Amino acid sequence: MAKDFREVKEIEAKHYVQKYGDYAFRNYLREDKKDLKESGLQSLITALQALYKLNGYPAKYIIIEGRY
């Protein structure tokens, strides 16, 4: 199921990003664990930004759940 990124909820984003402790999430633009994000959505945004830097395509839609 493709979903407009503006419609992604925090609970959905948390399933797809790396968590550190109870209240910190990975910043995919930086390897330093001192610069973590406070929410899963913020972390997911950095992951999408890192992908954009890698391939040059913006993420307007993301796959939240695939069903075959």
PyRosetta script that sets phi, psi and omega in degrees:
from pyrosetta import init, pose_from_sequence

init()
pose = pose_from_sequence("MAKDFREVKEIEAKHYVQKYGDYAFRNYLREDKKDLKESGLQSLITALQALYKLNGYPAKYIIIEGRY")
pose.set_psi(1, 120.2)
pose.set_omega(1, 176.5)
pose.set_phi(2, -85.7)
pose.set_psi(2, 140.1)
pose.set_omega(2, -177.9)
pose.set_phi(3, -134.8)
pose.set_psi(3, 135.6)
pose.set_omega(3, 175.0)
pose.set_phi(4, -58.8)
pose.set_psi(4, 132.5)
pose.set_omega(4, -174.7)
pose.set_phi(5, -57.6)
pose.set_psi(5, -32.6)
pose.set_omega(5, 180.0)
pose.set_phi(6, -65.8)
pose.set_psi(6, -14.9)
pose.set_omega(6, -179.3)
pose.set_phi(7, -98.4)
pose.set_psi(7, -3.2)
pose.set_omega(7, -178.4)
pose.set_phi(8, -71.8)
pose.set_psi(8, 131.7)
pose.set_omega(8, -179.7)
pose.set_phi(9, -95.5)
pose.set_psi(9, 157.4)
pose.set_omega(9, 179.8)
pose.set_phi(10, -55.0)
pose.set_psi(10, -43.8)
pose.set_omega(10, -178.0)
pose.set_phi(11, -60.9)
pose.set_psi(11, -34.6)
pose.set_omega(11, 178.2)
pose.set_phi(12, -72.7)
pose.set_psi(12, -43.6)
pose.set_omega(12, -177.3)
pose.set_phi(13, -63.0)
pose.set_psi(13, -36.4)
pose.set_omega(13, -177.7)
pose.set_phi(14, -59.4)
pose.set_psi(14, -26.8)
pose.set_omega(14, -178.5)
pose.set_phi(15, -74.3)
pose.set_psi(15, -15.2)
pose.set_omega(15, -171.6)
pose.set_phi(16, -116.7)
pose.set_psi(16, 4.6)
pose.set_omega(16, -179.0)
pose.set_phi(17, -124.5)
pose.set_psi(17, 160.8)
pose.set_omega(17, -178.5)
pose.set_phi(18, -84.0)
pose.set_psi(18, 130.8)
pose.set_omega(18, -176.4)
pose.set_phi(19, -105.4)
pose.set_psi(19, 141.1)
pose.set_omega(19, 175.2)
pose.set_phi(20, -121.2)
pose.set_psi(20, 111.5)
pose.set_omega(20, -178.1)
pose.set_phi(21, 70.8)
pose.set_psi(21, -154.0)
pose.set_omega(21, -177.3)
pose.set_phi(22, -88.6)
pose.set_psi(22, -28.0)
pose.set_omega(22, -170.1)
pose.set_phi(23, -132.8)
pose.set_psi(23, 23.0)
pose.set_omega(23, -179.1)
pose.set_phi(24, -134.1)
pose.set_psi(24, 143.6)
pose.set_omega(24, -178.4)
pose.set_phi(25, -130.1)
pose.set_psi(25, 153.4)
pose.set_omega(25, -176.4)
pose.set_phi(26, -63.4)
pose.set_psi(26, 141.1)
pose.set_omega(26, 169.8)
pose.set_phi(27, -99.6)
pose.set_psi(27, 106.9)
pose.set_omega(27, -173.9)
pose.set_phi(28, -72.6)
pose.set_psi(28, -10.0)
pose.set_omega(28, 177.0)
pose.set_phi(29, -85.8)
pose.set_psi(29, -12.9)
pose.set_omega(29, -178.8)
pose.set_phi(30, -135.9)
pose.set_psi(30, 139.5)
pose.set_omega(30, 178.4)
pose.set_phi(31, -84.7)
pose.set_psi(31, -17.4)
pose.set_omega(31, -177.6)
pose.set_phi(32, -71.1)
pose.set_psi(32, 124.2)
pose.set_omega(32, -179.0)
pose.set_phi(33, -73.5)
pose.set_psi(33, -4.1)
pose.set_omega(33, 177.2)
pose.set_phi(34, -76.9)
pose.set_psi(34, -19.8)
pose.set_omega(34, -177.2)
pose.set_phi(35, -109.1)
pose.set_psi(35, 69.0)
pose.set_omega(35, -179.3)
pose.set_phi(36, -93.6)
pose.set_psi(36, 165.5)
pose.set_omega(36, 178.8)
pose.set_phi(37, -102.0)
pose.set_psi(37, 154.0)
pose.set_omega(37, -176.2)
pose.set_phi(38, -86.7)
pose.set_psi(38, -14.4)
pose.set_omega(38, -179.2)
pose.set_phi(39, -138.9)
pose.set_psi(39, 158.7)
pose.set_omega(39, 177.0)
pose.set_phi(40, -64.5)
pose.set_psi(40, -35.8)
pose.set_omega(40, 178.5)
pose.set_phi(41, -65.2)
pose.set_psi(41, -42.5)
pose.set_omega(41, 177.3)
pose.set_phi(42, -62.2)
pose.set_psi(42, -40.1)
pose.set_omega(42, 178.9)
pose.set_phi(43, -65.6)
pose.set_psi(43, -43.0)
pose.set_omega(43, 178.5)
pose.set_phi(44, -61.9)
pose.set_psi(44, -38.2)
pose.set_omega(44, 177.5)
pose.set_phi(45, -61.0)
pose.set_psi(45, -42.5)
pose.set_omega(45, 179.0)
pose.set_phi(46, -66.0)
pose.set_psi(46, -34.2)
pose.set_omega(46, 177.1)
pose.set_phi(47, -64.1)
pose.set_psi(47, -43.3)
pose.set_omega(47, 178.9)
pose.set_phi(48, -67.4)
pose.set_psi(48, -35.9)
pose.set_omega(48, 176.2)
pose.set_phi(49, -65.4)
pose.set_psi(49, -39.4)
pose.set_omega(49, 177.9)
pose.set_phi(50, -64.4)
pose.set_psi(50, -40.3)
pose.set_omega(50, 176.5)
pose.set_phi(51, -64.3)
pose.set_psi(51, -38.5)
pose.set_omega(51, 178.2)
pose.set_phi(52, -62.5)
pose.set_psi(52, -43.1)
pose.set_omega(52, 178.1)
pose.set_phi(53, -62.6)
pose.set_psi(53, -32.7)
pose.set_omega(53, -178.3)
pose.set_phi(54, -76.0)
pose.set_psi(54, -44.5)
pose.set_omega(54, -173.9)
pose.set_phi(55, -118.6)
pose.set_psi(55, -10.6)
pose.set_omega(55, 175.5)
pose.set_phi(56, 83.6)
pose.set_psi(56, 6.9)
pose.set_omega(56, 179.5)
pose.set_phi(57, -107.0)
pose.set_psi(57, 130.6)
pose.set_omega(57, 178.0)
pose.set_phi(58, -76.8)
pose.set_psi(58, 152.5)
pose.set_omega(58, 178.8)
pose.set_phi(59, -99.3)
pose.set_psi(59, 108.0)
pose.set_omega(59, 175.7)
pose.set_phi(60, -98.8)
pose.set_psi(60, -29.0)
pose.set_omega(60, 178.6)
pose.set_phi(61, -130.8)
pose.set_psi(61, 148.4)
pose.set_omega(61, 175.8)
pose.set_phi(62, -131.5)
pose.set_psi(62, 156.6)
pose.set_omega(62, 177.6)
pose.set_phi(63, -91.4)
pose.set_psi(63, 117.5)
pose.set_omega(63, 179.3)
pose.set_phi(64, -92.3)
pose.set_psi(64, -39.8)
pose.set_omega(64, -178.9)
pose.set_phi(65, -150.6)
pose.set_psi(65, 130.4)
pose.set_omega(65, 178.2)
pose.set_phi(66, -105.0)
pose.set_psi(66, 136.4)
pose.set_omega(66, 177.7)
pose.set_phi(67, -129.0)
pose.set_psi(67, 133.2)
pose.set_omega(67, -178.4)
pose.set_phi(68, -117.7)
pose.dump_pdb("model.pdb")
